[in-house]
Amino acid sequence: MAQLQRIAIAPAQFQQDQILLTPQQLHYLGRVLRLREGDRFIAMDGMGKWWLTQLTGKQAQVLETLSVTTELPITITLMIALPKGSGFDEVVRCCTEIGVTCIAPVISDRTLLHPSPQKLERWRRIAAEAAEQSERAFVPTILEPVAFREALSTVNGHKYICEARGNYPHLLNCLPNKGQMTNDSELIIATGPEGGWTETEIANAIASGFQAVSLGRRVLRAITAPIVALSLVTAACEV
């Protein structure tokens, strides 16, 4: 099925073995992908379900339910201090491809970006597009930005805060053993802004149950650190 095009749909669009396509989806399928009536494509609802479908006018006929095994065996929440500029777009795209479950943007003491509601919708579109491209079964959840201190008390699981400076153990050495990573395992990875977390933020995170960890000897950019952290987790799960 790898050769077939994929599009993300809303769960409500699936009705009685039919998928009701929006005008935007019809334009994308017909004008961008050049599909014609009778052509097949894969529809994914972003919540774990894939269907082999056939284009029939303004809707698609479901031909077969597909099994997808591309997801990681654990749940990963990325808590990231918003980087400046458009860097968060790339974080959303890359981390979706790697396998993140949820992205929780936070406003830290050194955060420069204060996004508009339109930014949030853009990030969710990017996540959906990246999930299509990487053959994910799920589209990651993108939460509304909140203050870092507020976010600390809203997560549970194995919690790590990444810091470039300080004598902290490497993240790879702190993760649960592969045999302990199950569908019930939840990992929370927090990465900081340009300039890093403040000492107070590190202390507050540790007081909230986070373990301070390193991503290596080099100082990484704010948009590089989350990609490296998730890559390490993925390697620990799948290799």
Protein Blocks (a to p, Z undefined) as FASTA:
>chain_A
ZZpccddddfklpgghiacddfklmmmmmmmnopaehiacdddehiopacddddehjacc
dfbdcddfkbcfbdcdddddddehjllmmmmmmmmmnopabdcddddfklcbdcdfklmm
mmmmmmmmmmmmnopabdcdddddddfklmmmmcgcjdddddfbdcdddfklmpccfklm
cfkbccddddddehiaafklmmmmmmnopacddebjbdcdfklmmmmmmmmmmmmmmZZ
